[in-house]
Each structure stands twice: as C-alpha cells, then as structure tokens.
Amino acid sequence: MFRNKRTWLGASAIAMLALQPLAAQSGTPRAGSARSTSTADARQRAQSIVDRMTLDEKIQLLHSLFPPMAAGKTTNELIPSAGHIDGIPRLGVPLVRESDASLGVANQVEQRKGDVATALPSALATAASFSTDIARAGGAMIGAEARAKRFNVLLAGGVNLTRDPWNGRNFEYLGEDPLVSGLLGGAHIAGVQSNKIVSTVKHFALNSQETGRMILDARIAEAPLRMSDLLAFQIAIEQGKPGSVMCAYNKVNGDWACENDFLLNKVLKQDWGYRGWVMSDWGGVHSTVKAANAGLDQQSGQELDKAIFFGEPLKEAVQENAVSQARVDDMVVRYLTGLIETGTYDAPMPATAQTPPYSRNADVAQRTAEAGIVLLKNDRDVLPIARTAKKIVVIGGAADLGVLSGGGSSQVRSVGGAPIEIPLSEGPASSFVRITYHASSPLAALRKALPGAQISFLDGRNHNANIAAAKQADLAIVFATQWTTEAEDVPNIKLPDNQDALIATVADANPNTVVVLETGGPVLMPWIDKVPAVVEAWYPGQRGGEAIAAILTGAVNPSGRLPITFPASIGQPPRPAPVGLDMFNAAELAAAANSAATPVPAPKSFPVDYQEGADVGYRWYEKKGLKPLFPFGHGLSYTSFAYRNPVVSGGDTLRVTVDVVNTGKRAGADVPQLYVAREGAGPMRLAAFQRVELKPGEMRRVTLTAEPRVVADYDTKLPGWRIAAGTYRVAIGRDATDRTLVRTTTLNARTMRP
C-alpha cells in the first residue's frame, strides 16, 4: 500500500514507518525499563557498576576484537563484522557487537555469506533532502535492521565537512555546511538510537581527505576550526546524543586525533560536557599512556594496531601510576554511560538473527533517494519526460543492470544482490573494497513507468552506434558514473573513462539529451552548454533505479538541493588535487620496481594546511569572488515557488518570517534558506533552512530562526562565541548565491560558552 502513496506521503510519516520495525524484529527492549533513555543518574549507575569490577575486568572493556582476525579469543559467538567486546555477565554488562553502518548494515566483501541489508543512498543524497525527518527515518531503519542482525553499536554518523571535491569519502558525509551536516547528522544518529542501540559520530576531526589519512597532519587555527568542522560535530552531538564519538586517523595540529588532548579532553569532554565514550578508528591508536591521558577511552579493532595498547600495557601503566586508577575508571564509566543512556545496556539482543521487513525498509531508501536527487538544469522543460516521447534511448552507466555504490567500510550488500562486483587488484582500498552496483535497473524502471514508449539501451562503447541511436530517438538519456571509495581520493573530478566525450557526442546528435549523474560528489561538466537537462542522482541506493525513473517521468517532483558546491573548474576549490598524492604514487611505483626483499620506506607524515579556515565551500567562493557551476543550495523543481512578505527581526535573536507560495501546477517541496553576515565582515553563512511541502497554489508562512553560533564568531580570548552588536545583512534565498531578497537588521551583543 505504501508504494502507491509515495508521491504524497510526507517525511514525518516516512519517519514513523521507519520506527515501526523494532518491536516486530524481536530482541525488543525490556518493558518498563526506566533507564533506557538518557537520565541524570546514568553516570551514577555506571559508576556503581565499575566500583564492583576488578582491574582486569575494567581493562577487558577498553579494547575490542576485530572479528575477522580474532578467532578463538572469546567464548562468545564472533560475528564477522567490525568489532566485538565481551560483556561481564556477573555484573550484567552486555556483550557488544559493532558493525559499520553509514548507509546500512555493512557487509563489505561478504564476510557474512548470504547476509544482505537495505542500502540507503549516499549520505550526500540524504543531505540534499535538507530534511531532518528524512535523515532520522534512514537512521531508524538501519538501526532496526542492525538490532535484528544482533548488532548493538553502529559506526554511523559521519559529519566531516567537505573541504575538497575530490575526497574519496565525500559520499559518506553530509556536505560542506556545518549547520546542514550537524542537524541532519544528529537526526540520523537519533534515528539509529531510537532502536536502543548506540550510534557513533565520526571522524573526530578533520578527516577531510583519504590520501595519507593515516599519517597526514591537518593544520588549522582554533577559531576557524571551532566555526566549521567542530561546529558540525557540536550540533550533531547536541541533536543526536550519540553514545560514542570515534576519533580520526589523522593528526590535528601536530597530535594524532586519537591522542589529542585539545580535541578529546578540552573541546569534547570539558567544553561540550560530553558524557559518552571515545572509541578509536580501526588502526588509529599509537600509544598507551599519552592516548589514555589525552582522552581516548577505548581501542577499537585491536588487531589492526601495532599493539594492544589498551590491554596489558594499560594495566601496567596503571600499576606504575603513568595512568591513574581514576582515569581508567572514567574510561569504563563513560563506556557504560553511553550504553545506558541509549538504552543499549538494558535491551537484550535477539538470540538468533531475525529477518527485517525488507520491502518496507526499501521504501524508506527509495523515499530518501527521491528527496535527495537534484535537478541541476532543465532548459525547455525537457523533463519530466513528455508522454509524446515514444522513442527513447538510454546510454551508458550500466543502467540496464543497476546503480553504482560507493566503496569502503560503508558498503552494503543490498537485498537483490550485486549485478556488478569488481575486485580491486591494487591500491590502499583493495583489501576490503569492490566496485559494486545495486540491482536496481533504471532502464527496467523506465520501461515499467512508460509502457507505451520504445526504450532501447546501449552500453556507450560503440561510437557510431551511439550517434545513430541518438539521432533516431525523441529523447536520449546518458547515465554517467564516477566511482569513489574510502582509502583513496580521486586524482581529479573529471568523469572517468571518456564519458565527457560520450555525452558531447550524444548531445551533438540529439538536442534533447538528458544526463543522469551517479557520482560521489561534484564533477566537471565541459558539455554543460550542449545538454538541456542534468540530474544529480548521487549513489542512489538499492531502489535507485526506481527513484531515478520516478524523477525523470514526473511521478515524483524533484526537490533535492545541493549540499555541496559544484565548481566550474578545478582551479576554483582551495586545492586542485589531493595533497600528498604525488608522494604516495612515487611510493607505489618504487614498490612495484623493487623486490620483496627490498622494502619501500613508508611515507612520512606531511602537513595539509587548511588556509580557507572557516570559509568552507560556498563561503570560499563568495570570499574569492568565484562563480561556481552550480552553487550550494541549488535545485530545480517541476513547479515554481515565490517568497513574499518577509519580516526580519533582530535584537537578541535573528528571525525571518516569510510566505512561501507554490505558484505552479504541481505539488512540490521548496527549501527557503536564510543566509547572514555582519555588515562588511566576510561571506554570508547559512543560519537556518526549512523544507516545505506545498500543494499547487498553497501558501505557508515560515519562520526561520538563525542558529546563533553561525551568526557569531568564535573568540579564543573569551573563550566562547561572540555576536558583535551592529548591522547584519540577511538574505532569504534559494541557494548560497541568491541575493534577490536581502534585508538588514540590528543585533545586540551576545556571548555564549564554547
């Protein structure tokens, strides 16, 4: 029934549906557990449990097994996944099983034979919805599936800001803006944890590129760091209340993120008052004493580090007073507090794996894709596909078989299988990554949606056949792909494999050419002036083919907005290529040239200076006076919207009320965006937004209240946030460059704690 209602069912209803599977999948939490929510006594309860532990029992909880390498190290069942921590039955401390889960319950290279899960679209697609309801629904769905599969900690919740368009892991994150990333990241975390399991927030902090991620030193001053990446984490933690924070691989200003006293002790635990535990990324621990004293609470995936630093070495450090007994107690108390506050501690897992309601969960994945697909260009109203288009050719992108997925720890083996799966023969990602497609064919979905049309397919390899088919068709649809993965950055943001030439060739042969992009982030479009319509579908998940067809045919009105800027040239972003890529290429060449008896020295740590500071993404473009190809916040619709009667109020709180009117003939969703800047003080910043769904002719008065920390600057001398008194420019726009509706107001001076 739900499938027939997806064109009108609201995001809030989707969220409610996503929350329903928990009780149906058994392993339900104990009824009436007063401690299954965040309570004032959670830490006190955790402390009372720790008080009854031996030192060995405490140490046992502070390092986790990596199940694929840990056979025989526990009497409990090891499920091949990310992590395993034995419980303490005599004290009621539960067994913890951890799974990667940014986009669904991961099973990257089929460690668990036959185990499938629902695959959400990429996190960029969720971010493009500009909807906390959509984000929460996705989190609730994967959390329910995780519980059914007997996992109770999910390594989800990535909120690292996109600083470079070529980052191989951009698709796992939520774009370039701290407000969007923080709010949607927090909503996703809250959705996961509604199932009484833990979600992390990661990777803390500045995991902004994959090239040299294990050794690079990310450099940035405190104030701009607080106003950008750290603000995204701060908002996500406030909104989602994750049980755990995962620290990053890289260094930050000289210290490893997982032994960084400034990040872990001062910012996270002191300034933000965070109560849960800090876990390391897998292979991200470098010491015992320094890491423990700097705020790391748990070593993850111990087999991937050089030593079990938080095992016997930690016990010895306590006995030698290099790490205090109080600090070890705090580490364990934080671990238990995270489990208690999320309800995980009191919610036993099912004894055997359960089968989730995959069909209903796939509806959540499709709704996310439909809400996040962005219509970038639509000249002459080429889209939606007219019913008069009787002969359509679909070219390229393996659109006959499925849709592309990003690679790495977030890889989901989706329901329906993988029609294309290509192992990697070399490179940093080759040990745990395969190029994978989900079995959701856009071609099949288009044929089903347009039964009266003749729709043919070409793989795009035959130049002459492409031209001939395009000339004979009423409409040509070219699918173009860019595969990206964890552990590797793309060397540039061009479409690979001569796809630019393919698009240009087809567009020359047919003026009604539509380009559908399945990419991990922005790509260059040298053919943009030749094609009337461009659709960014991201990695659209296991129902991606159906979602793309719904958008192209008009069954669903596109409503996605770009959470990331698309540059017009590679010279526009702060860095044109991954820093250190030349060093790693040289090392790989040397390794190939040398025999195994002559090992190649590992590359040394190198700096990455983030000179853009807090002016990430669209702020950089405005600061430098650059015109992007498509700006942050951009997205078209099959209807039209107007903003009327804006009223701006200042004083202690910046608010804007405005009438949003659907002036077209179709129902659709708009995203009014509030940008603000102090008069004469730098680029404007997104301070508020709201997704609004309206019927034709409907008007709704919307109030946008600015996030005060976006309006403020961080003052290290306070320390804290400071809003300077004075005049502020306010723009109510459709994207970060829209200045058609600008007002001014006066704000009072104000300071806020860090």
N, C-alpha and C positions, 0 to 999 in steps of 0.2 A: 504493500500500500504506500509506503513511504517513497518508493521510487517514482510513483506517479505525481507526488506532491513536491518534488524537489525545486520546482521553479517558483514556488511561493512560500515554502516553509522557511520561517525566519531563523536567524542564527541562534537565538535563545532556545528555540525548540530543538534545534540540532544538538545543542549542548545538553539538554535534558535527555535526549535519546542516548547520547554517548555515555551518560552516567548510569543508565539502567543495567548494563550487563553485570555489574559487580555481584549482586545477590544471586543472579542466575548462574554464575560460574563457580559456585561452591567455594569452600575455603573462606566463607564470609566471616567478618569480624565477630567477636563475641558480643552478644546483645547486651546493651546497657552498660558498656564499658565507659565509665566516666573519664578515663584517662586517654581516650582515643582521639582527642583533639588537643590543641595547644592550650595548656593550663599553666597557672602560676606555679604549681607545685611539681612540674615535670622535672626540673633540675634537682629539686629536693628529693624526689623519688629516686632519680638516677643516683644521687649521692648515697642514699641509704643502701642501694644495691652494691655499689662499689665498696662501701665500708665493710661488706662481708666477703670480699674477694681476697684471694691470695695474690701476691705479686705475679706469679706465673699466669694466673687466670686473667689478670689485667693485660699483661703483655700479649696473651693469646688473641685478644680482641683488637690489637693495634697493628696487625699486619694480615693481609688477605692472600689467599691462594689464587693462582691463575689456573683454573681447572684443566685446560688442555695440557698443562705441564706438571700437574700436581697429583698424579695418580698415586694412591696408597698413602697419602699424608693425612687422611681423616677416615674415621669410621662412618661418616655420613655420606650419603649419595652425592657424588660430584656431577653436576650437570654441566656439560661443556658450554662455557659462556665466558663472561669477563672476570667474575670474582666470586669467592666463597669464603665465609667467615663462620667457623663453628660457634654455636651457642654454648651456654653454660646451663645445662638442664637443672642442676640443683638449685640455681637461683632464678630460673625462669627466663634467662636471657635467650632470645630466639636465634636460631640459625639464620644467616643472611646469605642470600644468593643474589648476585648482581648481574645485570645484563646491559649491554649497550642498547640505546633506545631513543636516539634523537628523532627518528622518523617512524618508529615502530619497534617491536621486539626483534632485535637483530640476530642474524644467524649467517654471518658474512660468507664463509666458504663451506657452508653446510656442515658445521661441526656436529649439529644435531640432525641426523639424517631424517629427512621427511618432515621436519618441523617447519611450518610456514606461519606467517603472521600478516596482518593488514599493514600495507605500506602507505603511509601518508605521503603527500607531495613534499618537496624540499621545504625547509624552513623559510626560505625566501618567498615561496608561494604563500605560506601562512602569513608572513609579514605583509605581503601585498594585499591581503584582505583588509588590513587596517582594522581588524576586528578582534577584540579580546574574547568574544563569545566563540568565534571560530577556533582561536588558539586553545581555549580551555577545552572545547569539545574534542579536539585532536588529542590533547594530553589525557583526558579522561578515558578515551577509547584505548590508547596504547597501555595505560595503566591497568585497565581491566583485563586486557589480554595478558599482560605480564603476570598478574596475580593468577590467572587461570593456568599459566605455564610454570607456576611456582617460583617466580622471582619476586623479591620484595624491595629491591633497590634498583632504580633505573638511572643510568648515566645519561640523563636527558637534560635539557635546559641550557643550550648553548646561546650566549648573548654577546659574544665578542663582536665588536663593531668592524664593519668592512672598511678598512683603510686603503686597500689596493684591490682593483677589479680582477686581478689575475690570481688571487688567493685560491688555492685548490679546495679550501673548505668553506668558501663563502656560502655555498648552498645549504650548509648545516646551520647557519646563523641567520639573524633577522634584519640584516641590512646595516646601514651606516648611521642611523639616528639613535641617540641614547634613549629618547622617550619611547619611540616605537619598539625598540628592542627590549627595553625594560618592562613596559606594560604587557606586551604580548608574550615575552619570555616568562614573566610572572604568572600570567593566566595559564600558560601551558603547564608550568610546574604545579600550580594549584589543581589543575585537572588531573594530572598524574596522581597527586597525593590524595585526591578525593576517594581513591581506592584503598586508602590506608596502607600505602607503600611510600617509600622515600624517593624523591627526585632530587638530583643534584642541580646546581647551577655551575656552569663551566665556560671557559677555562680561565681561571683567575690568575693572571690577567695578561692582556696584550699578546695573546696567541693569534697574531694577525697575519702570519704567513707560515707556509709549510716548509719552504726551503730552509734547511738548517734549524728547524724548530727545536731540536734537542740541544742546540749549543748557542743560538743567537742571543744577543743582549739587546733587548728593546729599551730604547732610551727616550725619556720624555720628562719634562718638569712636573712637579706635583700638581700645581693648579690646573694646567690643561688636562692632565690625566684624570683628576677628580671631575672635571667638567665634561668628560667624554666617556671613555670606556668604563671607568669606575662608577659613573652615574648610572649607566645601563645596569650594572650589577646591583647597585644600591636599590634602584627601583624594583628590579626583578625579585630581590630578596624580600623587600617590603611587601610586595604584592603576592608572591608565591609562597613565602616562608619555607624554603627548601630545607629538608633535614640535613643536607650536606652541601658543602662547597668543594669543588675539585680545582686544585691549583694546576697551573700550566707547566709545560715542559721548559719553556724558555727562561732566560734571565730577565729581570726588570731592573734597570739602573744598577747593574753590576752583581746582583744576587739572584740565585735561582728562585723562581716563583714559589717553589715548594719549601724554601727555607728563607723566605723574605720577611723579615721582622716587620717592615713597614706595611706590607700588604696584609699579612695574616694577623699580626698582633695589634698594630696601631689602627689600621683602617677598619678591617673586618670585625674584629672582636671588641676593640675599645670604642672606636668612633660610632660604629653601627650597632654595637651591642648584640652581635650575632651569637646565638646560643647553641647551634648545632656543631657538627664536626667537620674538619677539613681533611679530605682524603687527597692523596696524590694522584696525578695521572699515572698511567701504567708505564713504568720505566722512568719516572720523573724524580726519584729520590737519589740524593748524592751524599748524605751524611746521616749520622745518628744524633749527636749532641746538638749541632747547630740547627738541624731541621726541627727537632723536638722543641728546643727553646725558642725558636722563631715562630712557632705556632702550628706546625704540621701535626695532626692528631693521628693519622693512620696511613700506613704504607700500603698501597694497592698493588695487586698483581706482583707479589714479591719475586717471583721467578724471572721477571723481566728487568730487575735491577741488578747491579753488580754484587749486592749482598742483601741479606735480610736485615736491613739496618734497624728495624723496629722489633727484632726478635731478641736473641741473646745479647747483641751489642747494646740494646736499650736497657736490658736488665742489668748488665754490668755497669752501664753509665749511671743508673740509679744507685746501685750499691756503692759506687765511687763518688756519689754526690755531684757528678757532672750534669745530671738531670735530676731535679728534685722529685721526691715522692709526691709532693703536691701537684707538680706538673703532670706526672703520669696519671694521677687520679683525675685531674681535669680533662686529660685526653679521653679517658674512658667515660667520664661523666658526660662529656659532650657527645660522644658516640651514642650513649644510651638516651640522652635527651632528644637527639634527632629522631631516634626510633620511637620514643614515647610520644613526642609532640605530634608526629604524623599519624599516630595510631598503629604503626607497624609493629610495635612491641606486643600489643595485645590482640593482633589479628593473625591467627594461625593460618599458614598456607595450606592449600588442599593436599591431601596425602598423595594423590595422583593427579597428573595433568588433566585439565578439563578442555573441552572444545568450545572456543568462544563463538558468539553469533557472528560469523564472518560476513554474512550477507549484509546485515545491518551495519556492521563496522565499515564495510566498503562504502556504504552510503555516506558516512562521515568523511572518508577520504575523498570521495568524489565532490562532495559539497565544498570541502577545503580547496580542491583544485579549481572548481568553478569560480569560487570567490576570489582566488588569487591570480587567475590568468589575466594578463594585462593587454588590452587592445592599444597598441602603441600608435598605429596610424590607420586611417580608414578613409582615404580620399574617394570621392564619388560614391560613397556609401556602397562600396563593393561588398562589404559584409553588413548584415548577415547574408548568407548565400541565398540569392533570389530563387524562387521556385521556377523561374524561367530558364535557369541554368541546367540544361538537360544533359550536357556532356562535360564531365569534369575529369581532369587528370591529376592524380596525386603522385608526386615525385619525391623520392629520397627519404632519408631518415629512418629506414626500416619501418615505415609507417604501416606496412602490411602485416607486421608481426607484433609490434608493441611500442612502448615508450621507454626512453632512456632513464636510468637511475644513476645517482652519484655514487662514488666509491668510497670505501673505508669502513670504519667501525659502525657507521650508521646504516650499513647496507642490510636491507630486509629481504628475506626470501619470501616473496609475496604469494598469497593464495592465487593459484592458477599457474604458478611455475614461471620459469625464465626461458623464453623462446630463443634468446641470445645470451650466451655466457662465455666470455673470452678470458682465459687466464693471462696474466702478465708474465712475460719472460724475463723482465729485468726491472730495476728501479726500486726505490725505497718502499713502494706500496705492494710489490709483487708477492710478498709472503702472505698477505691477508686480503687481497683485493682482486676482484674480477670485474671486467666491464659487463654490466648486467642490464637487461631490459625486463620490464614487467609485461606480462601477457595481456595487454590491453591495446588492441589494434585500432588506431584512428581510422584506418581505411574501412575496417569492418563496421565501426560505429557510424561512419558517414553513410555507408551503404544502407545500414538499418534505418538511419534517420531520413534518408532521401531515397525511398524505394522507387520513385519514378525517374530517377536520374541514372545515366550510364556513367559509372565511375571506374576508371581504369587506373592501374598502378605501374610505375616504372621505378627501378631502383636508382636511377640517375647516372648510371655508369656509361651508358651509350649516348654520346653527344648528339649524333644525328637523330636517334630515336626520341630524345628529349625535345628537340626542336620540332620534329614532325608532330608529336603528340600534343605539344603546347599550341601549335598553330591550329590544330583541328578542334581544340576544346573551347567551350564557352568560358571556362574558368580553370586556371592552373593553381594548384596548391603545392608549394615546395616546403618540405619538412627539413629543417637544418638542425644539426646537433653539435654540441660541444661537451665532451666528457671531462669531468673534473673529479678529483679524488683527494681524500686525506693523504698526507705524507708527501704529496707532490704539488707544486704550483704549475700552472700552465705558463709556458715561456712568454706568451703574448695573448691578446684577446681577439685574435682573428679566428674566424671559423676555420677549423682544420679541413684537410683533405679536399682542397679546391672547391669547397661548397660556395664560396663567393662567386666564382666563375659560373657554377651551375645556376645560381639564382639569376645572375645577369643574363645568361643565355636564355633561360626560360622567359624572363621578363621582356627581352627583346622580341621573342616570338609571340608573346601573348600579353597585351596591355592589362588584362585582368588577372594579375598574378598576386597571390597571397602567400606570404612567408610565415610559417609557424616555427618558432624557435624553441628548442628544448635545450637549455643551457644552464650552467652552474652559476651564471652571473652575467654581467654586461659583455657584449661582443660588439666589434666594429661592424658597420654596415655600409661598405663602399657603394652598394647598389641601391641605397635607400630612395634615391630620386626616381628610380625606374619602376618601383613597385607601389601600387596604391594602398596596400594593406599589410600590416605586420602585427603578429600576435606573439607575445612572450608567454610561453606555457611553462617555463622553468623545467624541473623534473616533476612531472605531474602525478606521480604515484600510481597505485595499482588500478585505478579506474581512470587513468589519464586520457586514454583514447576516447572514452565516453564523454569526459569533461570537455575535451577539445572540440569534439563534434557538436556538443550542446552549445558552445560559444559560437562556433562558425555558422551554425544553422539558425541561431537566434532563439533556440529553445530556452537558453539562459542568456540574460543580458550581461555583457561583461562589466565588471565593477572593480577589478584589481587596480591598485595604484603602485607605482614603482617605489620600493623601499630602498632603492639604491640608484645612483646616478649612472646613466649610460653616456660615456664620453664620446665626443665627436672624433677624437684622435687619441692615440696612445700618448701623445705629448701633454695631454691635459691633466691626468692624475699626478699626485706628488712624485710618484716613482713609476717609470715606464716599464720596469721589469723587476722580477724578484731579486732582492738584494742577496748577494752570495751565490746566485745561480751559477756564475762562471766558475767559482771555486769548486762547487760540487760536480759540475761537468768535468773539470780537469781531473778530479779525484777518480771519477768513474772511468775516464779514459786511461789513466795510469793503471788502475786495477785490471783493466782488460789487457793492457800491454805486458804486465808483469806476471810471473808465475806465482803459484800459490805459496811458494817458499819465500817470496819477497813481498811481505805485506805492505800495503799502502798506508801511510800515517793518516789517522783520522783528521778531518779538517778542524782547525782551531776555532774557538769562539770568535764571533765577529759582531760589530755593532750595527743596529738598524736605528737610525735617528729619525724620529717622527717629527719633522720640522713643522708640519701642519698643526701640531698641538691639538687643541680642542676643535679646530676648524676642519672637521672630518666631512668628507663627501660634499654635499651641496654647499656647505659653508665655505669650503675651499674654492669652489667655482665662483661664488659671489665675491669672495675676497680678492681673487685674482682677475675678476672680470672676464671669466671664460663662459662661453655658451656651449652647454652640453648638447649631445644629440637628442637625448630625452632626459628631462630633469627629474629629480626626486619628487615623488608625489603625483607624477603624471599618469594618466589613464583615461581612455575614452569610453564612451557608452553608446548604445543604440538609441538612447533618449537624450534629452538636454535638461540642464538644471540652471537655475538662477538664484543669486543671493540678493536679498532685499532687506531694507530697513535695518541696517546694522547699528547697534548701540554698543559703544565701548565705555567701560567704567574702569577707573583706576583706583588710586588711594592705596589701601593695604593689599588689595587683591585685584589682579588684572582679569577682567571678564569681557567676553563679547557675546552678545545675543544677536542672532541673525535668522531671517526667514529663508529656509531652503525650499525651493519650489521645483517640482518636476514639470517642466514646460513642454515635454514631449508627449508621445502617444504610447509609450511603453512603460511598464513598471521597471524600476531600476534602483540602484544604490549609488549614492554620492558620498564623498568624503571631504567635507569642508575642513580646511587646515588653518590654524592660527599661527602666524609667524610674528616674532617680536625682536626688536633690537633697541637699545638705548640710542638716542639721537647722537649721531656722529661716532658711534662706537662699534664698528665692525659689522660682519654679516648677520642677517636675521636667522633666528633659530626657531625650530618647530616647538611650540609650547603647549599645543592642545590639538586634538583632532577628534572627529566622531563619524563613524559610518552610519548613514541614514538611508533607510529603505522607504521609497515613496511610490505610490501608485500614480498613474497619469493625472496631472492636474493637482495632485496633493501638495499641500504646504505644511511644513512643520517648523516651529520656532525652536532653534537650537541654542543652547548656552555652552560656550567653550570657556573653561576656566584654566588659565595658564598654570602649568607646573612652576612653582616659584623658583626652584633650583635651576631651571632653564633660563628664566629671566635674570637670575643672579650671576655673579662671577664668584669664583672661589678665592678667598683671601687667606693665604697661609699664615698671615700675621695674627688673624683673629684667635685661633683658626676657625674657619667656617665659611658660610655663604653670605654674601653681601649684595643686597639690592640697593643701588645708589639712587638717591632721590633725583627726580628730574623728568624730562620728557622722553617718551618712548614711542617709536613707530610701531604700528600694528597693521599687519596685512591679513585679510581673510581671502584665501586663495585656493586654487585647485592644484597647485604644485608649488615648489620652492621658488619658482621664478615669477609667479603671478603677482603683479602689483596693480591690478585694476581696481582693487578696493582697499585703500590704505587710509588709516586714521591715525591720530595721535592722542595720547593721554598722558597724565602725570601720575607717577607712582611715588609713594612715600618711601623713605629709607627704611631698611629692614635687614636684620641679620638672623641667620639660622645656624644651628650647630652643624658640625661636619656630617 
